[in-house]
Amino acid sequence: MLPAPKYQSPLKNIRVLDLSRVFAMPFAGANLADLGAEVIKIDTCQAQFMDTTRTLTGPFPDNRPGELWWEQGGTFQNLNRGKRSLTLDLRSEESQKIIKELVRVCDVVLENFTPRVMARFGLDFKSLQAEKPDLVMVSNTGYGHSGPWSSFGAMASALEPTHGTGAFMGYMEEGADGRLAEGQVPNKMGNSYSDFLATWTALGALMAALLRRARTGEGQWIDLAMYQTGTTVIGTGVLDFVFNQRRTQRIGNRHPFWSPHGVYPCQGHDQWVSIAARHEGDWQAVCQAMDMPELASDPRFADPIDRRQHQEELDEIIAAWTSARTSYQAMDSLQEAGAPAGAVLTAKQTLTDPQYLDRGFFETVHNPPEVGLRPKGYVGRGWKFSKSKAEIRGPAPRLGEANDYVLGELLGIDPARLETFAEDWTIGNLPEGGRAPGAVPLDEQVELGWIAEYHADYLDRLPPV
Amino acid sequence: MPAGLLNGIRVLDLGSGISGPWCAKILADYGAEVIKVESPGSGDAARRMGPFAGDDPDPEKSLTFLYLNTNKKGVTLDPSSASGRRLLDRLLAEADVLVENYPPARSKELGLDYASLAEVNPQVVVTSITPFGQTGPYRDYQATDIVTYALSGLMYHSGDSDQEPLRNVLDQSFYVAGITAAAATQVALFARLTSGEGQHVDVSAAECLGAHLVQPLPYYNYMGAVKGRRPVRGAGFEELMPARDGYVAPSVQGSQPWSTIASLIGPEELQDEKFATAAGRVAHGEELKELLIKGLAQWDRMPLFLASGEQRLVFGMAQDAGDLAHCPHLEARDFFVEVDHPVVGRARYPGMAVRLPGETITGSQPAPLLGQHNSEIFGRELGYSTQDLVSLRQQGVI
């Protein structure tokens, strides 16, 4: 473990108005909260307009949405930890006025509505900048606020192929000669990949804007289009077209130049180890780890070109060796010999993985008992500071828990005015309408292929929190 | 000219390959002055990574290098020689940020660990990007992209459930690490505004990806479920499906009624109410998939994508590198930047990940040739004479 941070939270004087929903921007807001910012999530009591991670995404404790189901979603908790919650109804003029008042005392606004929605609410950047001239605002959309596709809605699973990742990702297919050849069918990384690219990009862009604001007093609008962001991470592929007219490369887990390179089956159900040999040294190390000196001198496998030519034979030999071991055993032997290798961990395995544990990556969060969630580990961040503090500061906020704080203390709104809000469900702590989502039994989820398997005794398999 | 957000910030890029140089390029695009420091002779490892312009494996023609190092100046120095170290320390004294991605043991060996660097300049933010971080049992593990991806916990979810886990595209773990590192570096710069001190930012590529586990993780520690790879028996929505000229990703998400989706795709039988609910689509999955295939066979990707967008549906389409390079939408957003490189010539490169209204961004400086700015930086800025530079070159220091 690293020594405890000596200093303060770097963003402790920054206040963030988080109007965003679903994955990408809420997670950016959560990271800002980890860094010490006060992040006010704009919630709503109208169940049909609530952030869908509160209402639909789950997962719920033991697959049973409880009495306070809208507070319980595991993904919601990961994405909204450490925030405050204010309920408003953005369709009402009164609420829109409150947003504007709030913007005056905030430094950053995060939002991910399609362009026409923010304009309809009168909450576009121009209008908000009028309230707060040095405002830093991130507008995250599928296609951005300019260009012919700017009105299009989007979601990560459809964006991912659109921004080109499928051109360079896909299984190999059997060719005419019976050997594996480049595949035709694009594949998807899944797991909302495009969303997270937007999360980290937004964080960087708004820090750049905050640094300039500190220097010059200027604000900045950041027009983040996930489609565009997704294109930048395959810049080399785009240039391969520009310079060489090459459009795709789908070679499964193989590498265009190195060999061996791939994942190999291990003991247990759906267990794999990844192996990559970058050069002669790595190849020798692989042979040494497998205790097969004869392989190292086999002319079929003399150099990467030979090995790629005999890839299927070589993969079979390696798979026979890995199949007799667990993924961790295979990794350990290969790493000991100096070859790049890593177990393909499931999320379950990450929770007990020595590296993740040693670095304290998963941080335990305690919810108030009435929420009905045991203390659990939540995802940390990809970086550690030697001096500044960065940590999950608390659970996701209960619906409207900061209504009094924000409206009363921060904005000084007359309590009589607050009462009229409460009457029409603008402010409150309970959802209006809506009900707990139906939970599909885990057996059935296995059947449908939504999950791979489940462990009824999972609590016993987890490290203590 | 890049954006002006980070004007006045000076970055030393000691990175090699992808993660470090990509982090420094993002800072450069926001307006930081970035000096790339390479070893004399071989330079950045990316110079030897394919693909190459014209498929000519020349160290000035690596497309990864050309892409990741625009808007930087380049010097060469050997940090393991005394004279080279002096040069580096002179640069370090003036720097706000140093980005490096050596294996932890190697940076220590070279005297480039945080403690040694902070002795020279306590205000500098040192960002170290490695596969697993500076601490822990895997810190010295050998790793490539696929190994990092595997150990992050993300690879298990990628690909089809009836096949092996599938590697993501083009060394993605190191791109994600670079974007994340650029953000964390700037947080440390922000902290410095009040503390006056630099610090060490320890970035683990595996943990950058591990942070994406916001769904698979609670699936396990909330209810014991192991989220797997994508099922292959779906009804065809939220999957890649064949259209006439390639693949599209039809979606039932969004707020439009089923009838809108059905009439866009085509076959009249799709209008059947039994497909209108999620449960119905699961129950009649095979029939639905057949109708979907029949309908999509009448469509090319782009017209379907445009029609879906106009009807407020959220369909996607599989685009390849050529589609992206000619995308009218990216064009309209002034995404591409014109770069003129002395060896590979003029071309349009992908630009910044975000649009910054109000900032004037006019073209990019090409990636530096190996040691291109030695005279400018060491001579004009640090005051070394022409003779000094010749002597350093003769000793192999620069």
Contacts between the chains, C-beta under 8 A, distances in Angstrom:
chain1	res1	chain2	res2	distance
A	1	B	135	7.5
A	2	B	135	6.1
A	2	B	202	7.5
A	7	B	191	7.1
A	7	B	195	5.9
A	7	B	197	8.0
A	8	B	191	7.9
A	8	B	194	7.8
A	8	B	195	7.9
A	10	B	187	5.2
A	10	B	188	7.3
A	10	B	190	5.5
A	10	B	191	3.7
A	11	B	187	7.3
A	11	B	190	7.1
A	23	B	214	7.3
A	27	B	214	6.8
A	35	B	187	6.0
A	57	B	215	7.6
A	58	B	222	7.9
A	59	B	215	7.9
A	59	B	218	5.3
A	59	B	219	5.2
A	59	B	222	4.7
A	59	B	223	5.3
A	59	B	225	6.9
A	60	B	222	6.8
A	60	B	223	7.2
A	61	B	222	5.4
A	61	B	223	6.9
A	62	B	222	7.4
A	62	B	223	5.3
A	62	B	224	7.9
A	63	B	223	4.5
A	63	B	225	7.6
A	73	B	218	7.9
A	74	B	215	7.9
A	74	B	217	7.6
A	74	B	218	2.4
A	74	B	219	7.2
A	74	B	221	7.6
A	74	B	222	4.2
A	75	B	214	5.4
A	75	B	215	5.2
A	75	B	218	5.9
A	77	B	218	7.0
A	78	B	214	4.1
A	78	B	217	6.9
A	78	B	218	6.3
A	79	B	214	5.7
A	125	B	357	7.9
A	142	B	314	7.6
A	143	B	329	6.4
A	144	B	333	5.8
A	144	B	355	6.1
A	145	B	355	7.7
A	146	B	332	6.6
A	146	B	333	5.4
A	146	B	355	6.8
A	147	B	329	4.5
A	147	B	330	7.5
A	147	B	332	3.9
A	147	B	333	4.5
A	148	B	328	6.3
A	148	B	329	5.6
A	148	B	332	5.8
A	149	B	309	6.0
A	149	B	329	4.5
A	151	B	309	7.1
A	151	B	310	8.0
A	152	B	309	3.5
A	152	B	310	8.0
A	152	B	314	7.5
A	153	B	254	5.6
A	153	B	309	7.6
A	153	B	312	5.9
A	153	B	313	7.5
A	153	B	314	4.8
A	154	B	314	5.5
A	154	B	316	7.9
A	155	B	251	6.8
A	155	B	253	5.2
A	155	B	254	7.7
A	155	B	314	5.2
A	157	B	238	5.1
A	157	B	249	6.9
A	157	B	251	7.0
A	157	B	253	7.9
A	157	B	316	7.5
A	158	B	238	7.6
A	158	B	249	4.6
A	158	B	251	5.0
A	158	B	253	7.7
A	158	B	314	5.3
A	158	B	315	5.9
A	158	B	316	3.0
A	159	B	316	5.9
A	160	B	249	8.0
A	160	B	316	7.2
A	161	B	240	6.0
A	161	B	247	6.8
A	161	B	249	5.2
A	161	B	316	5.1
A	161	B	317	6.5
A	161	B	318	4.1
A	161	B	319	7.1
A	162	B	249	7.5
A	162	B	305	7.4
A	162	B	316	4.3
A	162	B	317	5.6
A	162	B	318	7.6
A	162	B	319	5.8
A	163	B	319	7.3
A	163	B	324	7.5
A	164	B	319	5.2
A	164	B	320	6.7
A	164	B	321	6.5
A	164	B	323	7.4
A	164	B	324	5.0
A	165	B	168	7.3
A	165	B	169	5.0
A	166	B	240	6.6
A	166	B	247	7.1
A	166	B	318	4.5
A	166	B	319	7.9
A	167	B	169	7.8
A	167	B	318	7.1
A	167	B	319	6.9
A	167	B	320	4.0
A	167	B	321	5.7
A	168	B	169	3.8
A	168	B	170	5.4
A	169	B	166	6.6
A	169	B	167	7.4
A	169	B	168	6.2
A	169	B	169	4.7
A	170	B	166	7.7
A	171	B	159	7.3
A	171	B	160	7.4
A	171	B	163	5.9
A	171	B	166	6.5
A	185	B	240	6.9
A	185	B	247	7.1
A	186	B	240	5.5
A	186	B	247	5.5
A	186	B	318	4.3
A	187	B	159	6.1
A	187	B	160	7.3
A	187	B	166	5.8
A	187	B	240	7.3
A	188	B	158	7.9
A	188	B	230	7.0
A	188	B	240	6.7
A	189	B	158	4.9
A	189	B	168	4.8
A	189	B	169	7.6
A	189	B	172	7.7
A	190	B	157	5.9
A	190	B	158	6.0
A	190	B	229	7.5
A	190	B	230	5.6
A	191	B	154	6.5
A	191	B	157	5.0
A	191	B	158	7.0
A	191	B	212	6.2
A	191	B	215	6.8
A	191	B	216	7.2
A	192	B	212	7.7
A	192	B	215	7.5
A	193	B	168	7.5
A	193	B	212	7.4
A	196	B	176	7.3
A	196	B	211	7.4
A	196	B	212	4.7
A	197	B	176	7.3
A	197	B	179	7.0
A	197	B	353	7.9
A	200	B	176	6.8
A	200	B	179	4.3
A	200	B	180	4.7
A	200	B	183	5.7
A	200	B	208	7.6
A	201	B	179	5.8
A	201	B	353	4.7
A	201	B	354	6.3
A	202	B	354	7.9
A	203	B	180	7.8
A	203	B	183	3.9
A	204	B	26	6.2
A	204	B	30	7.9
A	204	B	179	6.4
A	204	B	182	4.6
A	204	B	183	3.8
A	204	B	186	6.3
A	205	B	30	7.7
A	205	B	353	7.7
A	205	B	354	4.9
A	205	B	356	7.7
A	207	B	183	5.8
A	207	B	186	3.6
A	207	B	187	5.8
A	207	B	189	7.8
A	207	B	190	6.2
A	208	B	3	7.9
A	208	B	5	4.0
A	208	B	6	5.6
A	208	B	30	4.3
A	208	B	31	7.7
A	208	B	186	6.0
A	209	B	5	6.0
A	210	B	190	6.1
A	211	B	5	6.8
A	211	B	6	6.4
A	211	B	9	7.5
A	211	B	186	6.1
A	211	B	189	6.0
A	211	B	190	6.1
A	211	B	193	8.0
A	212	B	4	7.3
A	212	B	5	4.5
A	212	B	6	7.3
A	212	B	7	7.7
A	214	B	190	7.4
A	214	B	193	5.6
A	215	B	7	7.9
A	215	B	8	6.9
A	220	B	5	7.0
A	220	B	356	6.5
A	220	B	358	7.2
A	220	B	359	8.0
A	221	B	356	7.6
A	221	B	357	5.2
A	221	B	358	7.2
A	222	B	354	5.3
A	222	B	355	7.9
A	222	B	356	6.4
A	223	B	354	6.5
A	223	B	355	4.1
A	223	B	356	7.4
A	223	B	357	6.0
A	224	B	353	7.4
A	224	B	354	4.8
A	224	B	355	7.8
A	225	B	333	7.0
A	225	B	354	7.7
A	225	B	355	7.0
A	227	B	329	7.3
A	227	B	330	7.9
A	228	B	330	6.4
A	228	B	333	6.5
A	228	B	335	5.7
A	228	B	353	6.4
A	228	B	354	7.5
A	228	B	355	7.4
A	229	B	353	4.3
A	229	B	354	7.1
A	231	B	324	5.6
A	231	B	330	6.8
A	231	B	335	7.4
A	231	B	350	5.7
A	232	B	350	5.4
A	232	B	351	7.8
A	232	B	352	7.3
A	232	B	353	4.6
A	233	B	169	8.0
A	233	B	170	7.6
A	233	B	172	6.4
A	233	B	175	4.4
A	233	B	176	7.7
A	233	B	179	7.8
A	234	B	169	6.0
A	234	B	170	5.6
A	234	B	321	7.4
A	234	B	324	7.9
A	235	B	67	4.3
A	235	B	68	7.7
A	235	B	349	7.0
A	235	B	350	4.5
A	236	B	51	7.1
A	236	B	63	5.1
A	236	B	64	4.7
A	236	B	67	5.5
A	236	B	170	5.9
A	237	B	169	7.3
A	237	B	170	5.8
A	237	B	321	4.8
A	238	B	321	5.1
A	238	B	324	5.5
A	238	B	325	5.6
A	238	B	349	7.9
A	238	B	350	5.2
A	239	B	51	8.0
A	239	B	53	7.9
A	239	B	63	4.3
A	239	B	66	6.7
A	239	B	67	5.6
A	239	B	347	7.4
A	239	B	349	6.5
A	239	B	350	7.7
A	240	B	51	4.7
A	240	B	63	5.9
A	240	B	321	6.1
A	241	B	320	7.6
A	241	B	321	3.7
A	241	B	322	4.8
A	241	B	324	7.7
A	241	B	325	5.1
A	242	B	325	5.7
A	242	B	347	5.2
A	242	B	348	6.5
A	242	B	349	7.6
A	243	B	51	7.9
A	243	B	53	4.2
A	243	B	54	6.4
A	243	B	63	6.4
A	243	B	344	6.9
A	243	B	347	6.7
A	244	B	51	6.3
A	244	B	53	7.3
A	244	B	54	6.9
A	244	B	55	6.0
A	245	B	322	7.4
A	246	B	51	7.1
A	246	B	321	6.9
A	247	B	320	4.0
A	247	B	321	5.2
A	247	B	322	4.6
A	247	B	323	8.0
A	248	B	320	4.9
A	248	B	321	7.1
A	252	B	166	6.7
A	252	B	167	7.5
A	253	B	146	6.6
A	253	B	164	6.9
A	253	B	166	6.5
A	253	B	167	4.7
A	255	B	146	7.9
A	256	B	50	6.3
A	256	B	51	7.9
A	257	B	50	6.0
A	258	B	144	7.9
A	261	B	146	6.7
A	262	B	146	7.6
A	262	B	164	7.9
A	263	B	146	7.5
A	263	B	150	7.0
A	263	B	155	7.8
A	263	B	164	5.2
A	263	B	165	5.8
A	263	B	167	7.9
A	265	B	164	7.6
A	270	B	228	7.3
A	272	B	150	7.4
A	272	B	156	7.9
A	272	B	164	6.3
A	272	B	165	5.9
A	273	B	150	7.5
A	274	B	146	4.7
A	274	B	147	5.2
A	274	B	149	7.4
A	274	B	150	3.9
A	274	B	155	7.3
A	275	B	147	7.9
A	276	B	144	4.1
A	276	B	145	7.9
A	276	B	146	5.4
A	276	B	147	5.9
A	278	B	144	6.3
A	282	B	142	7.3
A	335	B	141	5.3
A	335	B	142	6.5
A	338	B	142	6.1
A	339	B	142	6.3
A	340	B	141	7.7
A	340	B	142	4.1
A	340	B	143	5.4
A	340	B	144	4.9
A	340	B	147	4.8
A	341	B	142	7.6
A	341	B	147	6.2
A	342	B	141	7.5
A	342	B	143	6.8
A	342	B	146	7.7
A	342	B	147	3.8
A	342	B	148	7.0
A	342	B	150	4.2
A	342	B	151	4.0
A	343	B	150	6.4
A	343	B	151	6.5
A	344	B	150	4.3
A	344	B	155	5.3
A	344	B	156	5.3
A	344	B	165	5.2
A	345	B	150	6.9
A	345	B	151	6.0
A	345	B	152	7.4
A	345	B	153	4.6
A	345	B	156	6.4
A	346	B	153	6.9
A	346	B	156	5.1
A	346	B	216	7.7
A	346	B	220	7.7
A	346	B	226	5.4
A	347	B	153	5.5
A	347	B	156	7.5
A	347	B	213	5.5
A	347	B	216	3.7
A	347	B	217	5.0
A	347	B	219	6.6
A	347	B	220	4.9
A	347	B	226	7.0
A	347	B	227	6.5
A	348	B	220	4.6
A	348	B	226	5.7
A	349	B	153	7.1
A	350	B	152	7.8
A	350	B	153	3.9
A	350	B	210	6.4
A	350	B	213	6.8
A	350	B	217	7.3
A	351	B	217	7.5
A	351	B	220	6.7
A	351	B	221	6.5
A	353	B	151	7.5
A	353	B	153	7.9
A	354	B	136	7.4
A	354	B	137	5.0
A	354	B	138	7.6
A	355	B	132	5.7
A	355	B	133	7.9
A	355	B	136	4.7
A	355	B	137	5.8
A	355	B	138	4.3
A	355	B	151	7.2
A	355	B	206	7.4
A	356	B	207	7.7
A	356	B	210	6.9
A	358	B	135	6.8
A	358	B	136	4.0
A	358	B	137	6.0
A	359	B	133	5.9
A	359	B	135	6.1
A	359	B	136	5.0
A	359	B	204	7.1
A	359	B	207	7.1
A	361	B	207	5.6
A	361	B	210	6.1
A	362	B	217	7.6
A	376	B	218	7.6
A	376	B	221	4.9
A	376	B	222	7.1
A	377	B	217	7.4
A	377	B	221	6.1
A	378	B	217	7.4
A	379	B	210	6.4
A	379	B	211	5.0
A	379	B	212	7.9
A	379	B	213	5.5
A	379	B	214	5.9
A	379	B	217	5.9
A	380	B	207	7.0
A	380	B	210	7.8
A	380	B	211	6.9
A	381	B	180	8.0
A	381	B	184	7.8
A	381	B	207	7.2
A	381	B	211	5.9
A	382	B	176	7.8
A	382	B	177	6.8
A	382	B	180	4.5
A	382	B	181	7.8
A	382	B	184	7.4
A	382	B	203	5.9
A	382	B	204	6.0
A	382	B	205	7.4
A	382	B	207	4.5
A	382	B	208	3.1
A	382	B	209	7.7
A	382	B	210	7.4
A	382	B	211	5.5
A	383	B	180	6.5
A	383	B	181	6.9
A	383	B	184	3.8
A	383	B	201	5.6
A	383	B	202	6.5
A	383	B	203	4.7
A	383	B	204	7.6
A	383	B	207	7.8
A	383	B	208	7.8
A	384	B	133	7.1
A	384	B	201	7.6
A	384	B	202	4.5
A	384	B	204	7.9
A	385	B	184	7.6
A	385	B	187	7.7
A	385	B	188	6.4
A	385	B	191	7.6
A	385	B	199	5.8
A	385	B	200	7.4
A	385	B	201	6.0
A	385	B	202	7.8
A	386	B	114	6.8
A	386	B	199	4.7
A	386	B	200	3.9
A	386	B	201	7.7
A	386	B	202	7.3
A	387	B	191	7.3
A	387	B	195	7.1
A	387	B	197	6.6
A	387	B	199	4.1
A	387	B	200	7.9
A	388	B	187	7.2
A	388	B	188	6.6
A	388	B	191	4.6
A	388	B	195	7.9
A	388	B	199	6.5
A	390	B	187	7.9
A	442	B	223	7.0
A	442	B	224	7.7
A	442	B	225	5.9
A	445	B	225	6.9
A	448	B	231	6.8
A	448	B	233	8.0
A	448	B	282	7.0
A	449	B	161	5.7
A	449	B	228	7.3
A	449	B	231	2.7
A	449	B	232	7.4
A	449	B	233	5.8
A	449	B	234	7.8
A	450	B	227	8.0
A	450	B	231	6.7
A	451	B	219	6.8
A	451	B	225	4.4
A	451	B	226	6.2
A	451	B	227	5.6
A	451	B	228	6.2
A	452	B	161	7.1
A	452	B	226	4.6
A	452	B	227	7.0
A	452	B	228	3.1
A	452	B	229	7.7
A	453	B	225	7.7
A	453	B	226	5.0
A	453	B	228	7.8
A	454	B	223	7.1
A	454	B	224	4.9
A	454	B	225	4.3
A	454	B	226	6.6
A	455	B	224	4.4
A	455	B	226	7.7
A	456	B	224	6.2
A	457	B	224	7.5
A	458	B	220	6.4
A	458	B	221	7.3
A	458	B	223	7.3
A	458	B	224	2.9
A	459	B	224	7.7
A	461	B	224	8.0
A	462	B	221	6.1
